[in-house]
């Protein structure tokens, strides 16, 4: 009646948010949980913090390998992918298991919101963006915006994570692959809160790094990448006009994201050639 849930948390220098993340897992109403930390050689207090909550800590060279190694180690009937800067409500896992066990679903999509830390304009923009995305409950793997993170393990273990480009479009690709297996996914009233980047400069640095993997993702999943790179259909709904000023701000935010990603693509494309010369 209470199947084991494996929560996989990749980390890298995550000491600022990891205690809050793991404390929320420890305090879950649902108790049959194993926490697996996959760390990419942090040089801060990440591992020390992790050891206070779990003894399942393994090293992984990259995010793609972190997901893969975590899945290989998982013993639960269900897997929840959680980032180290995400906090879940105390009933999130309980509601997730209930939807699968009692209603026959193979996974669930949660509502995601931003956890405002510095109350900057960028944080408010990203929070508004998430609100638009998830309020429409649109988790279609190609055309949608929300992405499920909780699945039956049987589906997840069939994914080739080494074929999944790290970082860029990661969960969209996982969603697509599991959807093609015939999994039934349900949107549930449970929440995940995410600490966001707080300045346009931090957003630019993040998406510059994403640009390194963009072309690889585009070659392997062209339909998905093209649709996720274009304005999402949720922006063309009445809900998106609730706060026109913030909606205009999202154009600036996505302009920064697009420009930074393009610069990352150019840098990644020409860097090996420059080193050779």
C-alpha positions, 0 to 999 in steps of 0.5 A: 500500500505504500510503495518505495519512492526513489528521489534522485537529486543531482548536486554541484556546489548546492550547499546554499539550497540543499538543506532546505531541499532535503529537509522538505523530503525528510518531512514528507507526509509519505515516509517510504522514501529513499533519497539518492544524491548524485554529486558532480564533484562539489567543492563546497559543503554539499556532500557534508550536508547530504550525509546528514540526510542519506547514505546514498551518495554517488559521484557523477561526471555530468548531469546526464550521468547523474540521472543515469546513475541515480536511476540504476541505483533506485529501488523504488516503484516510483522515481521523482527527479528533483533538483537541489534548488527545488523544494516540495510541499509536504504532501507532494509525494503522497499525492503523487503516489495516490494518483498512480496507485489509486487511479492507474496513472504512470506518472504525474506533473506537478505545479511549479512555482518560483521561490522568491529569494531576492524579490528581483524583477527577473525572479518575478518574471520567471515566477509569472512565466511558470504561473502561465505555463502550469496554470494551463495544465499543458504538459504535452511533450511537444507543444506543452510547457509543463514537464512531469518529474514523477514516473513509474520506475519501469518506464524510467529504466527503459530510457537511454540517458547517455543518449539524452543531451545533458542540460538542454531540454532535458525533461522535455526529452524524458517526457517525450520518450516516456510518452512514446512508451504509452505512459499515462500522465496526470496533472495533480494539485501538488507543488514544487518550488524553485529557487531562480536566477535573480538577474539578467546576467545570471540568466545569460550565463545559464543559457550560454552554457545551454547553447553548448548542447543545443545543436546536439539536441536539435539533431536528435529531437528536431521537432521537440527542440523547434517547438520548445524554442518558439513562443509556447501556445500558452502565451496566446491565452487570455491568462497570459494577459493577466499582468501585461507589464510582466508579459512584456518583461517576458519578451526581454527575458526570452530575448536574453535567453535566445541571445545567450544560447546563440552565443553559446552555440557559436562559442561551442562550434568554433572553440575546437577549431580555434584551439586547433589553430 
